[in-house]
């Protein structure tokens, strides 16, 4: 008899929970653009009071973390959620100058026996709609983290954050240590000569001895690179990820300008091939974001400071 009484209660609880958007949601968001190589990791913590919704959105983009408050409404009949006026970092922003798109978020609640999801997109407001591409997302609700006490506590303790992650020796280790020497691969060498060299940045360093690290910039999607120094191949088909491809590099002091070039062996699953290059000269650290494809090589020009 207890089982008969309990079952309707369980079903009622499940139906009630499945109709609300309150809870903790997480997943990916991807720019709706064929040429984009960027995506976002998104967390959403929502509290619902009838049709009114408020909460916190956290998202990670390239090396930036943002945490913002959000407000909106939810229609339980159509299962449509709308959140308004969310500043989303423009997917084409440069490291030295990030630009925000003011966007609204529209989502549909989809519930199955095993899970609940918010599926939809961020869309630029009227004044941004022609410059900011839609960002599609698919977020899953975490049942354990969606308990009422956890949600209210997260919102109550919320403090807006804007952080930039920079890899360092304490949190990353090289996956590959390259030796500075000429290697031979005639196919890659010929393809390198056929592609246009595009200068990404020029830097002036204090030392002839440099430590250089390559990381994947953005989603880890299988990018592989070859590295040229002064037009000579040093390494080929090296996969980049959150752990670096490391080179201890000595500049050619007979040259006024040394050139370090990145050649795209592939474009990964999301073109183009993108990398974050860190250069240490013993005193300073330089960050350079590189992008290459089957038509262009990314080049960094390095000068030795005089005196």
C-alpha positions in Angstrom: 0.0 0.0 0.0 2.9 2.3 0.8 4.3 1.8 -2.7 0.9 2.7 -4.3 0.8 6.0 -2.3 4.5 6.8 -2.9 4.5 6.3 -6.7 2.1 9.2 -7.5 4.1 11.4 -5.2 7.4 10.5 -7.0 5.7 11.1 -10.4 4.3 14.4 -9.2 7.7 15.5 -8.0 9.4 14.5 -11.2 6.8 16.4 -13.3 7.0 19.5 -11.2 10.8 19.5 -11.4 10.9 18.8 -15.1 8.6 21.8 -15.8 11.0 24.4 -14.2 14.2 25.8 -15.5 15.6 26.3 -12.0 18.9 24.5 -11.4 22.5 24.2 -12.5 23.1 23.8 -16.3 26.3 23.2 -18.1 27.6 22.5 -21.6 29.1 24.0 -24.8 28.2 26.9 -27.0 29.4 27.2 -30.6 29.5 30.2 -32.9 27.2 29.8 -35.9 29.9 30.5 -38.5 31.6 28.1 -40.9 34.9 29.9 -40.5 34.9 30.2 -36.7 37.4 28.3 -34.6 36.0 29.4 -31.3 33.6 27.9 -28.8 32.5 28.7 -25.2 32.0 26.6 -22.1 28.9 27.7 -20.3 27.5 27.3 -16.8 24.1 28.6 -15.9 22.6 28.8 -12.3 18.9 29.8 -12.3 16.3 30.5 -9.7 12.6 30.6 -10.9 9.7 32.4 -9.2 6.6 31.7 -11.3 7.4 33.3 -14.7 10.4 35.4 -13.5 13.9 33.9 -13.7 17.2 35.2 -12.4 20.6 33.8 -11.7 24.2 33.7 -12.8 25.9 32.8 -16.0 29.6 31.7 -16.1 31.4 31.2 -19.4 34.9 30.4 -20.5 36.2 31.8 -23.8 39.7 31.2 -25.1 41.7 32.2 -21.9 38.9 34.4 -20.4 36.5 33.6 -17.6 33.3 35.8 -17.2 30.7 35.6 -14.4 27.6 37.7 -14.8 24.1 38.1 -13.3 21.1 37.4 -15.7 17.4 38.1 -15.6 14.5 37.0 -17.8 11.3 35.0 -18.0 10.0 31.5 -18.6 6.8 30.3 -20.2 5.9 26.9 -18.8 3.3 26.3 -21.5 5.7 26.6 -24.4 8.8 25.8 -22.3 10.5 28.9 -23.6 13.2 30.6 -21.6 14.5 34.1 -22.4 17.3 35.9 -20.7 18.1 39.5 -21.6 21.2 41.8 -22.1 24.1 39.4 -21.7 27.5 40.8 -22.6 29.2 38.0 -24.6 32.8 38.3 -25.7 32.9 38.6 -29.5 34.3 35.4 -31.0 36.7 37.3 -33.2 38.2 39.5 -30.5 42.0 39.9 -30.3 43.9 39.1 -27.1 44.9 42.7 -26.8 41.3 44.1 -27.3 38.2 42.1 -26.4 34.9 43.4 -27.6 31.5 42.5 -26.1 28.3 41.7 -28.0 25.1 42.5 -26.1 23.0 39.4 -26.7 19.7 37.8 -25.6 19.5 34.1 -24.8 16.6 32.1 -26.0 16.2 28.4 -25.0 13.7 25.6 -25.1 13.4 23.2 -22.2 13.6 19.6 -23.4 12.9 16.8 -20.8 13.2 13.1 -21.2 13.1 10.3 -18.7 16.8 10.4 -18.1 17.7 14.1 -18.5 16.7 17.7 -19.0 18.3 20.1 -21.4 18.2 23.8 -22.5 18.7 24.0 -26.2 18.9 27.4 -28.0 21.1 30.3 -28.9 22.5 33.6 -28.0 21.4 36.3 -30.5 22.8 39.8 -30.9 20.4 42.6 -30.0 19.2 44.8 -32.9 22.2 47.0 -33.0 24.6 44.0 -33.0 22.7 41.5 -35.1 24.7 42.0 -38.3 28.1 41.9 -36.6 27.7 39.3 -33.9 27.0 35.8 -35.1 24.4 33.6 -33.3 26.0 31.2 -30.7 24.2 27.9 -30.4 24.2 26.0 -27.1 23.1 22.8 -25.6 23.1 22.7 -21.8 22.4 19.7 -19.5 20.9 20.0 -16.0 22.9 18.5 -13.2 20.3 16.9 -10.9 22.7 16.7 -7.9 23.8 20.4 -8.2 20.3 21.6 -8.8 19.0 21.2 -5.3 17.3 24.4 -4.0 19.7 25.1 -1.2 22.7 24.8 -3.6 21.1 27.2 -6.1 20.2 29.9 -3.5 23.6 29.6 -1.9 25.4 30.0 -5.2 23.4 33.1 -6.1 23.7 34.6 -2.6 27.5 34.2 -2.6 27.9 35.4 -6.2 30.5 38.0 -7.0 31.1 39.2 -10.5 34.4 38.0 -11.9 36.5 38.7 -15.0 39.6 36.6 -15.1 42.3 35.8 -17.7 44.0 32.4 -17.5 47.7 32.4 -18.5 49.6 29.1 -18.5 52.7 28.9 -16.4 55.3 26.4 -15.3 53.3 25.7 -12.1 50.2 24.5 -13.9 51.4 23.1 -17.2 54.2 20.8 -18.2 55.6 20.4 -21.8 54.2 17.4 -23.7 57.2 17.7 -26.1 60.7 19.1 -25.8 62.1 20.0 -29.1 65.8 20.3 -29.9 66.9 23.2 -32.0 68.2 21.6 -35.2 67.3 21.3 -38.8 65.2 18.4 -39.8 64.2 17.2 -43.3 60.7 16.8 -44.7 60.7 17.8 -48.4 56.9 17.8 -48.7 56.3 20.2 -45.8 59.3 22.4 -46.8 57.9 22.8 -50.4 54.4 23.5 -49.1 55.8 26.1 -46.6 57.5 28.0 -49.5 54.2 28.0 -51.5 52.2 29.6 -48.7 52.1 33.3 -47.9 54.0 34.4 -44.8 51.9 36.7 -42.6 53.6 38.5 -39.7 51.5 38.1 -36.6 53.7 40.2 -34.4 57.2 41.7 -34.0 58.9 41.6 -30.6 62.2 42.9 -29.1 63.8 40.6 -26.5 66.6 41.1 -24.0 68.4 37.8 -24.5 69.7 35.5 -27.3 68.4 32.5 -25.4 64.6 32.1 -25.4 62.1 29.6 -24.1 59.2 29.1 -26.5 56.0 27.2 -25.9 53.1 26.5 -28.3 49.6 25.7 -26.9 46.3 25.2 -28.7 44.3 28.4 -28.5 40.6 27.7 -28.1 39.0 24.3 -28.2 41.4 21.4 -28.2 40.5 20.0 -31.6 43.5 18.1 -32.9 45.5 20.9 -34.4 49.0 19.8 -35.6 51.8 22.2 -36.6 55.3 22.3 -38.0 57.8 24.9 -36.8 60.3 26.8 -38.9 63.1 29.0 -37.6 64.6 31.4 -40.2 62.9 29.3 -42.9 64.5 26.1 -41.8 62.3 23.2 -40.5 62.8 22.3 -36.9 59.8 20.1 -36.2 56.8 18.7 -38.1 53.5 17.2 -37.3 53.5 18.2 -33.6 50.0 18.1 -32.0 49.3 21.1 -29.7 47.0 21.0 -26.7 46.8 22.4 -23.1 50.3 21.0 -22.6 53.0 22.8 -24.6 55.3 22.0 -27.4 58.5 23.5 -25.9 61.7 24.7 -27.6 64.8 26.2 -26.0 65.8 28.6 -28.8 69.0 30.4 -29.5 68.8 33.4 -31.8 71.1 33.8 -34.8 73.1 36.9 -33.8 74.3 37.4 -37.3 70.7 38.4 -38.3 69.1 41.6 -37.4 65.7 39.9 -37.4 65.0 36.2 -36.6 61.8 34.6 -37.8 59.8 31.9 -36.0 57.0 30.5 -38.2 54.0 28.2 -37.6 52.9 26.0 -40.5 49.5 24.3 -40.3 49.8 20.5 -41.0 46.0 20.3 -40.6 43.1 22.5 -39.5 41.9 20.3 -36.7 38.1 19.6 -36.5 37.4 23.4 -36.3 39.5 25.5 -38.8 41.7 27.4 -38.9 44.7 26.1 -37.0 45.2 28.4 -34.0 47.9 28.5 -31.3 49.1 30.5 -28.3 52.8 31.1 -28.4 54.6 32.1 -25.2 58.1 33.5 -25.4 60.3 34.0 -22.3 63.6 35.9 -22.6 64.6 35.6 -18.9 63.0 38.9 -17.9 59.8 39.2 -19.9 57.1 37.0 -21.2 55.4 37.6 -24.5 52.1 36.2 -25.6 51.4 35.9 -29.3 48.2 34.4 -30.8 48.8 32.7 -34.2 46.4 31.6 -36.9 47.4 29.6 -40.0 45.7 27.6 -42.7 46.5 26.0 -46.1 47.2 29.3 -47.7 49.1 31.2 -45.0 51.9 30.7 -42.5 52.0 32.7 -39.2 55.3 34.4 -38.5 56.7 36.1 -35.5 59.7 38.5 -36.1 62.2 38.6 -33.2 64.7 41.4 -32.7 67.5 41.4 -30.1 67.6 44.6 -28.0 70.8 46.6 -28.7 73.1 47.7 -26.0 
